[in-house]
Amino acid sequence: MVSSTMYRIINNAYVSRRYTLDQLHLLVVAHILTKEQFKQITSVTFEVGEKGTD
């Protein structure tokens, strides 16, 4: 899980369209963001990708 500062940076980058939904998805797969943080930022429920990532 990321620090509150890093969370704000990621959130701001997504809101300003510097990060895409796919890039945030990769941050969850890399265990940088949690599924809950992903949903807070995007309002989308995290889904397991076709590649079988968790």
C-alpha positions in Angstrom: 0.0 0.0 0.0 1.3 3.5 -0.8 1.7 6.4 1.6 -0.9 9.1 1.7 1.4 11.4 -0.2 1.9 8.9 -3.0 -1.8 8.2 -3.1 -2.6 11.9 -3.6 0.1 12.0 -6.4 -1.4 9.0 -8.2 -5.0 10.3 -7.7 -4.0 13.7 -9.1 -2.2 12.2 -12.0 -5.4 10.1 -12.9 -7.7 13.1 -12.5 -5.5 15.2 -14.8 -5.3 12.3 -17.3 -1.6 11.7 -16.9 -2.4 8.1 -15.8 -4.9 5.9 -17.6 -7.2 3.3 -16.1 -4.8 0.6 -17.5 -1.8 2.2 -15.8 -3.7 2.2 -12.5 -4.6 -1.4 -13.1 -0.9 -2.2 -13.4 -0.2 -0.4 -10.1 -2.7 -2.8 -8.4 -1.1 -5.8 -10.0 2.3 -4.6 -8.9 0.9 -4.3 -5.3 1.5 -0.5 -5.3 -2.2 0.3 -4.9 -4.8 -1.8 -3.2 -8.1 -2.8 -4.9 -9.9 -0.4 -2.5 -7.6 2.5 -3.5 -8.2 1.7 -7.1 -11.9 1.9 -6.6 -11.6 5.2 -4.6 -9.7 6.8 -7.4 -11.6 5.5 -10.4 -15.0 4.6 -9.1 -14.6 1.3 -10.9 -14.4 -2.1 -9.3 -11.0 -3.8 -9.9 -11.4 -6.8 -12.1 -8.9 -9.6 -12.8 -7.5 -9.2 -16.3 -7.6 -11.8 -19.0 -3.9 -12.6 -18.4 -4.9 -14.1 -15.1 -3.3 -11.4 -13.0 -4.5 -11.1 -9.4 
